[in-house]
Amino acid sequence: MRHINNNIIYLGWVSFFTDFASSMVTTLLPLYVVYILNEGVDKLGIIIAAASFISYFFRILFGYLSDRFTLVKPLVVSGYFISALTKPMLALTQGYLGVAIIRGVERMGKAVRSAPKDALISAFSETNSSGKTFGFHKTMDIAGELGGAICIFLILTWFTLDKDSIRLIFAATLIPGLMASAIALFLVKDIPVSIKAKDEKRKAVINQQDMRLLPLIIIYFASLFFILSDQFLIIKVKEAGYSISTIPLFIITLTLTQTLFSYYSGVITDKIGNHKMLLIAFVFGTLSILALWQECLWLCFILLGMFTVMSLNTIRAYISQYAISKAFVYGIFYGGVALTSSLGAIMVGQLWTQFGFETVILFSLSGMTILLLVLAFWIWNKPTYKHENNPITSFNI
């Protein structure tokens, strides 16, 4: 991991502590909603959809504002503070609506910071090393999730899981959240003045060249509609008879897989190209559903981790390499993620409640298989991708 800029390392630690806190929440939230608050899986789907929509859709707005007014670090710091202060408020909730509202506000913090943060990472990336840079950052991100899941596992080993203990854990997320915010405020630098000056000269945030990136990004959006969220998988693990104290081990498996594969998948992306790496990620995503169908749950979580980290790093690196208005394109990207993942969560929740788990498997597996074939056909019929380090040859970036 040599030649990683110090600013990206600091941002990595910011993400580490933020996702440490987030993992403490997301590991327990499905159990809290379904088994402690006695709400249904359909209500969990609504919560996931609302949080995903707010988290991602509003990134379009803040990505635009970041590019339009060259605001980067102020939005990054503000977003982390919002998330740090709102996660502990989940301890005050009494029903699924309260959970949905608090999660929505907390995810707004992520919406504020995400597109500017990716633009900041891109600004400090070395030429032709975007995959490696985003792979490193995602490694730190997921390492935080792993630490949070391990923390929850240790807590559940020693203490009984009930309403009071879960609420205490939610309140404790304030500590890592404030640590992340402090690093962002005092150690992370804003983008270089030279880049700001260049952006200020470019008046048009929306341009035709950036729109040419959309086909590959839209295929990724579609995969998020069909792939199952790890929070739904947690419910499946519980229904399969695993004890509550064992559930964090599945999250640890998921996050450890992503931690191990993130950096090196980014390095490989720089070598073989974005389209081919996305195809490999789709193979792992499809296999994860097959493993779930056969109730190979540990394998399912491993394969889902590989799909998640490979596909996300690929698209983030793709935008970094070829976008002109980077923050705005990142905003568009996350907005599409909002729409597709939210609709997918609602669909899965309804199908599971009304028709059962087998229907969910059929829905997810058929969708991912079709997308895998579409992407493979596209790559096969695009000879320029055979030597793809610059798939959009008309871009001079």
C-alpha positions as CSV (number, residue, x, y, z in Angstrom):
1,M,0.0,0.0,0.0
2,R,2.9,2.3,-0.8
3,H,2.4,5.8,-2.4
4,I,-1.0,6.4,-0.7
5,N,-1.3,10.1,0.0
6,N,-1.5,11.1,3.8
7,N,-4.8,12.9,3.2
8,I,-6.4,9.6,1.9
9,I,-4.9,7.8,4.9
10,Y,-6.6,10.3,7.3
11,L,-9.9,9.9,5.3
12,G,-9.5,6.2,5.7
13,W,-9.3,6.6,9.5
14,V,-12.4,8.8,9.4
15,S,-14.3,6.1,7.6
16,F,-12.9,3.5,9.9
17,F,-14.4,5.1,13.1
18,T,-17.6,6.1,11.3
19,D,-18.2,2.6,10.0
20,F,-17.2,1.1,13.4
21,A,-20.2,3.0,14.8
22,S,-22.4,2.1,11.8
23,S,-21.7,-1.6,12.1
24,M,-22.7,-1.5,15.8
25,V,-26.1,-0.2,14.6
26,T,-26.7,-2.2,11.4
27,T,-25.7,-5.6,13.0
28,L,-28.4,-5.2,15.7
29,L,-31.0,-3.1,13.9
30,P,-32.9,-5.9,12.1
31,L,-33.1,-7.9,15.4
32,Y,-34.2,-4.7,17.2
33,V,-37.0,-3.9,14.7
34,V,-38.3,-7.5,14.1
35,Y,-37.8,-9.2,17.5
36,I,-37.5,-6.4,20.1
37,L,-40.0,-3.9,18.7
38,N,-42.1,-6.8,17.3
39,E,-42.4,-5.2,13.8
40,G,-42.6,-7.3,10.7
41,V,-40.0,-7.9,7.9
42,D,-42.1,-5.7,5.7
43,K,-41.5,-2.8,8.2
44,L,-37.8,-3.6,8.2
45,G,-37.9,-3.3,4.4
46,I,-39.5,0.2,4.7
47,I,-36.8,1.3,7.1
48,I,-34.0,0.0,4.9
49,A,-35.7,1.7,1.8
50,A,-36.2,5.0,3.6
51,A,-32.6,5.1,4.9
52,S,-31.1,4.1,1.5
53,F,-33.2,6.6,-0.4
54,I,-32.3,9.5,1.8
55,S,-28.6,8.5,2.0
56,Y,-28.2,8.2,-1.7
57,F,-30.7,10.4,-3.5
58,F,-29.7,13.6,-1.8
59,R,-26.1,13.0,-2.8
60,I,-27.1,14.3,-6.2
61,L,-27.9,17.7,-4.7
62,F,-24.8,17.9,-2.5
63,G,-22.6,16.6,-5.4
64,Y,-23.9,19.4,-7.5
65,L,-23.4,22.0,-4.8
66,S,-19.9,20.8,-4.2
67,D,-18.9,21.2,-7.9
68,R,-20.9,24.4,-8.4
69,F,-19.5,26.3,-5.4
70,T,-16.2,24.3,-5.0
71,L,-17.3,23.2,-1.5
72,V,-15.5,20.0,-0.4
73,K,-14.1,19.8,3.1
74,P,-16.9,21.8,4.7
75,L,-19.5,19.4,3.4
76,V,-17.4,16.4,4.4
77,V,-17.0,17.6,8.0
78,S,-20.6,18.6,8.3
79,G,-21.8,15.2,7.1
80,Y,-19.7,13.3,9.6
81,F,-20.9,15.4,12.5
82,I,-24.6,14.9,11.5
83,S,-24.1,11.1,11.5
84,A,-22.1,11.1,14.7
85,L,-24.8,13.0,16.6
86,T,-27.8,11.2,15.3
87,K,-26.8,7.5,15.6
88,P,-27.1,7.5,19.4
89,M,-30.7,8.9,19.1
90,L,-31.8,5.4,18.0
91,A,-31.8,4.6,21.7
92,L,-34.9,6.8,22.1
93,T,-37.0,5.0,19.5
94,Q,-40.2,3.1,20.4
95,G,-41.5,1.9,17.0
96,Y,-40.5,1.4,13.4
97,L,-41.5,5.0,12.4
98,G,-39.1,6.4,15.0
99,V,-36.4,4.2,13.7
100,A,-37.1,5.2,10.1
101,I,-37.0,8.9,11.0
102,I,-33.7,8.7,13.0
103,R,-32.1,6.5,10.4
104,G,-33.2,8.9,7.7
105,V,-31.6,11.9,9.4
106,E,-28.5,10.0,10.1
107,R,-28.3,8.9,6.5
108,M,-28.7,12.6,5.4
109,G,-25.3,13.1,7.0
110,K,-23.9,10.5,4.7
111,A,-25.7,12.2,1.8
112,V,-24.0,15.5,2.6
113,R,-20.5,14.1,2.7
114,S,-20.3,11.2,0.3
115,A,-19.9,12.8,-3.1
116,P,-17.5,15.5,-1.9
117,K,-15.5,12.9,0.0
118,D,-15.1,10.8,-3.2
119,A,-14.1,13.9,-5.1
120,L,-11.5,14.6,-2.4
121,I,-10.1,11.1,-2.6
122,S,-10.0,11.5,-6.4
123,A,-8.1,14.8,-6.1
124,F,-5.3,13.1,-4.1
125,S,-5.1,10.0,-6.2
126,E,-2.1,9.3,-8.3
127,T,-2.5,9.1,-12.1
128,N,-3.9,5.7,-13.3
129,S,-4.1,4.5,-9.6
130,S,-7.8,5.3,-8.8
131,G,-8.6,1.6,-8.3
132,K,-5.8,1.2,-5.8
133,T,-6.7,4.4,-4.0
134,F,-10.4,3.6,-3.7
135,G,-9.5,0.1,-2.8
136,F,-7.4,1.3,0.1
137,H,-10.0,3.7,1.3
138,K,-12.7,1.0,1.2
139,T,-10.4,-1.4,3.1
140,M,-10.3,1.1,6.0
141,D,-14.0,1.6,5.7
142,I,-14.8,-2.1,5.9
143,A,-12.1,-2.7,8.6
144,G,-14.2,-0.3,10.7
145,E,-17.3,-2.4,10.0
146,L,-15.4,-5.5,11.0
147,G,-14.3,-3.9,14.3
148,G,-17.9,-2.9,15.1
149,A,-19.2,-6.4,14.4
150,I,-16.5,-7.9,16.6
151,C,-17.4,-5.5,19.3
152,I,-21.0,-6.5,19.1
153,F,-20.0,-10.2,19.1
154,L,-18.0,-9.8,22.3
155,I,-20.8,-7.9,24.0
156,L,-23.3,-10.6,23.1
157,T,-20.9,-13.2,24.5
158,W,-21.0,-11.6,27.9
159,F,-24.4,-9.9,28.1
160,T,-28.0,-10.7,27.4
161,L,-29.5,-9.1,24.3
162,D,-32.6,-7.1,25.3
163,K,-34.1,-3.7,24.7
164,D,-32.0,-1.9,27.3
165,S,-28.7,-3.4,26.2
166,I,-29.3,-2.6,22.5
167,R,-30.2,1.0,23.4
168,L,-27.0,1.3,25.4
169,I,-25.0,0.1,22.4
170,F,-26.8,2.6,20.2
171,A,-25.9,5.4,22.6
172,A,-22.2,4.2,22.7
173,T,-21.8,4.9,19.0
174,L,-21.3,8.6,19.9
175,I,-17.7,7.8,20.9
176,P,-16.3,6.5,17.6
177,G,-18.5,9.0,15.7
178,L,-17.0,12.0,17.4
179,M,-13.5,10.5,16.9
180,A,-14.1,10.4,13.1
181,S,-15.5,13.9,13.1
182,A,-12.4,15.3,14.9
183,I,-10.0,13.7,12.4
184,A,-12.0,15.1,9.5
185,L,-12.0,18.6,11.0
186,F,-8.4,18.8,12.2
187,L,-6.3,16.5,10.0
188,V,-8.0,16.2,6.6
189,K,-7.0,18.8,4.1
190,D,-9.3,20.4,1.5
191,I,-8.6,19.8,-2.2
192,P,-5.6,21.7,-3.6
193,V,-6.1,25.3,-4.6
194,S,-5.0,24.7,-8.1
195,I,-7.8,22.2,-8.6
196,K,-10.3,24.6,-7.0
197,A,-9.2,27.3,-9.4
198,K,-9.6,25.0,-12.4
199,D,-13.1,24.0,-11.2
200,E,-14.2,27.6,-10.7
201,K,-13.3,28.4,-14.3
202,R,-15.5,25.6,-15.5
203,K,-19.0,27.1,-15.3
204,A,-21.0,24.1,-16.5
205,V,-21.4,21.4,-13.9
206,I,-23.6,19.3,-16.2
207,N,-22.0,18.2,-19.4
208,Q,-22.5,15.7,-22.2
209,Q,-19.2,14.0,-21.7
210,D,-20.1,12.9,-18.2
211,M,-23.4,11.5,-19.4
212,R,-21.4,8.9,-21.5
213,L,-20.5,7.2,-18.3
214,L,-24.1,6.3,-17.5
215,P,-24.5,2.9,-19.3
216,L,-22.1,1.0,-17.1
217,I,-23.3,2.8,-14.0
218,I,-26.9,1.9,-14.8
219,I,-26.1,-1.8,-15.1
220,Y,-24.6,-1.5,-11.6
221,F,-27.8,0.2,-10.4
222,A,-29.8,-2.7,-11.7
223,S,-27.7,-5.2,-9.7
224,L,-28.6,-3.4,-6.5
225,F,-32.3,-3.8,-7.2
226,F,-31.9,-7.6,-7.3
227,I,-29.1,-8.4,-4.8
228,L,-30.2,-9.1,-1.3
229,S,-29.2,-6.7,1.5
230,D,-27.1,-8.2,4.3
231,Q,-29.9,-7.0,6.7
232,F,-32.3,-9.4,5.0
233,L,-29.7,-12.1,5.2
234,I,-29.5,-11.6,9.0
235,I,-33.2,-12.4,9.3
236,K,-32.6,-15.6,7.2
237,V,-29.8,-16.6,9.5
238,K,-32.1,-16.2,12.5
239,E,-34.8,-18.2,10.8
240,A,-32.2,-21.0,10.0
241,G,-31.9,-21.6,13.7
242,Y,-28.6,-19.8,14.5
243,S,-28.4,-18.1,18.0
244,I,-28.5,-14.3,18.3
245,S,-24.9,-14.4,19.7
246,T,-23.7,-16.1,16.5
247,I,-25.2,-13.6,14.1
248,P,-22.4,-11.0,14.5
249,L,-20.0,-13.7,13.2
250,F,-21.8,-13.7,9.9
251,I,-21.3,-9.9,9.7
252,I,-17.6,-10.4,10.7
253,T,-17.3,-12.9,7.8
254,L,-18.9,-10.4,5.4
255,T,-16.7,-7.5,6.4
256,L,-13.5,-9.5,6.8
257,T,-14.0,-10.7,3.2
258,Q,-14.4,-7.2,2.0
259,T,-11.4,-6.0,3.9
260,L,-9.2,-8.7,2.5
261,F,-10.3,-8.2,-1.1
262,S,-10.8,-4.4,-1.3
263,Y,-7.3,-3.1,-1.9
264,Y,-6.1,-5.9,-4.2
265,S,-9.3,-5.9,-6.3
266,G,-8.7,-2.2,-6.9
267,V,-5.1,-2.9,-8.0
268,I,-6.5,-5.6,-10.4
269,T,-9.1,-3.1,-11.7
270,D,-6.3,-0.7,-12.7
271,K,-4.8,-3.6,-14.7
272,I,-7.7,-5.3,-16.4
273,G,-10.2,-2.4,-16.7
274,N,-13.5,-1.5,-15.1
275,H,-15.9,-3.5,-17.3
276,K,-14.2,-6.8,-16.8
277,M,-13.9,-6.3,-13.0
278,L,-17.6,-5.5,-12.8
279,L,-18.3,-8.7,-14.7
280,I,-16.3,-10.7,-12.2
281,A,-18.1,-9.0,-9.4
282,F,-21.5,-10.0,-10.9
283,V,-20.4,-13.6,-11.0
284,F,-19.7,-13.5,-7.3
285,G,-23.1,-11.8,-6.7
286,T,-25.0,-14.5,-8.6
287,L,-23.1,-17.2,-6.8
288,S,-24.0,-15.7,-3.5
289,I,-27.7,-16.1,-4.3
290,L,-27.1,-19.7,-5.3
291,A,-25.4,-20.3,-2.0
292,L,-28.3,-18.8,-0.2
293,W,-30.7,-21.0,-2.1
294,Q,-28.8,-24.0,-0.9
295,E,-28.6,-22.6,2.6
296,C,-24.8,-22.4,2.5
297,L,-25.1,-19.3,4.6
298,W,-21.4,-18.8,5.5
299,L,-20.5,-19.1,1.8
300,C,-23.3,-16.7,0.9
301,F,-21.9,-14.0,3.1
302,I,-18.4,-14.5,1.7
303,L,-19.5,-14.2,-1.9
304,L,-21.8,-11.2,-1.1
305,G,-18.8,-9.5,0.4
306,M,-16.7,-10.1,-2.7
307,F,-19.5,-8.8,-5.0
308,T,-20.1,-5.7,-2.8
309,V,-16.5,-4.5,-2.5
310,M,-15.5,-5.3,-6.1
311,S,-18.5,-3.7,-7.8
312,L,-18.5,-0.5,-5.6
313,N,-14.7,0.1,-6.0
314,T,-15.0,-0.5,-9.7
315,I,-17.6,2.2,-10.3
316,R,-16.0,4.7,-7.9
317,A,-12.7,4.3,-9.8
318,Y,-14.4,4.5,-13.1
319,I,-15.9,7.9,-12.2
320,S,-12.6,9.1,-10.8
321,Q,-10.8,8.3,-14.0
322,Y,-13.3,9.7,-16.6
323,A,-15.7,12.2,-15.0
324,I,-15.3,15.9,-15.5
325,S,-17.6,17.1,-12.8
326,K,-16.6,14.4,-10.4
327,A,-18.6,15.4,-7.3
328,F,-21.8,15.8,-9.4
329,V,-21.3,12.5,-11.2
330,Y,-20.7,10.8,-7.8
331,G,-23.9,12.4,-6.7
332,I,-25.8,11.1,-9.7
333,F,-24.2,7.7,-9.0
334,Y,-25.3,7.6,-5.4
335,G,-28.8,9.0,-6.4
336,G,-29.3,6.0,-8.7
337,V,-28.1,3.7,-5.9
338,A,-30.8,5.3,-3.7
339,L,-33.6,4.6,-6.1
340,T,-32.7,1.1,-7.0
341,S,-31.6,-0.2,-3.6
342,S,-34.7,1.4,-2.0
343,L,-37.1,-0.1,-4.5
344,G,-35.3,-3.4,-4.2
345,A,-35.6,-3.4,-0.4
346,I,-39.3,-2.7,-0.6
347,M,-39.8,-5.4,-3.2
348,V,-37.9,-8.0,-1.2
349,G,-39.8,-7.2,2.0
350,Q,-43.2,-7.5,0.3
351,L,-42.3,-10.7,-1.6
352,W,-41.0,-12.3,1.5
353,T,-44.0,-11.3,3.6
354,Q,-46.6,-12.3,1.0
355,F,-45.1,-15.2,-1.0
356,G,-42.2,-16.5,1.1
357,F,-38.5,-16.8,0.9
358,E,-38.4,-19.1,-2.2
359,T,-40.0,-16.3,-4.3
360,V,-37.4,-13.9,-3.1
361,I,-34.7,-16.3,-4.3
362,L,-36.3,-16.6,-7.7
363,F,-36.6,-12.8,-8.1
364,S,-33.0,-12.2,-7.1
365,L,-31.4,-15.0,-9.0
366,S,-33.2,-14.4,-12.2
367,G,-32.4,-10.7,-12.2
368,M,-28.7,-11.1,-11.4
369,T,-28.4,-13.9,-14.1
370,I,-29.9,-11.6,-16.8
371,L,-27.6,-8.7,-15.8
372,L,-24.5,-11.0,-15.9
373,L,-25.4,-12.1,-19.4
374,V,-26.1,-8.5,-20.6
375,L,-22.7,-7.3,-19.3
376,A,-20.9,-10.3,-20.8
377,F,-22.5,-9.7,-24.2
378,W,-21.7,-6.0,-24.1
379,I,-18.0,-6.7,-23.3
380,W,-17.9,-9.4,-26.0
381,N,-19.1,-7.0,-28.6
382,K,-16.9,-4.1,-27.6
383,P,-13.3,-4.9,-28.9
384,T,-11.9,-1.7,-27.4
385,Y,-12.4,-3.2,-23.9
386,K,-9.9,-5.9,-24.7
387,H,-7.1,-3.5,-23.8
388,E,-9.2,-1.3,-21.5
389,N,-7.3,1.1,-19.4
390,N,-9.0,3.9,-21.2
391,P,-12.4,2.6,-22.3
392,I,-13.7,6.0,-23.2
393,T,-11.1,7.0,-25.8
394,S,-12.5,10.4,-26.6
395,F,-11.9,11.6,-23.0
396,N,-8.7,13.5,-22.4
397,I,-8.4,13.4,-18.7
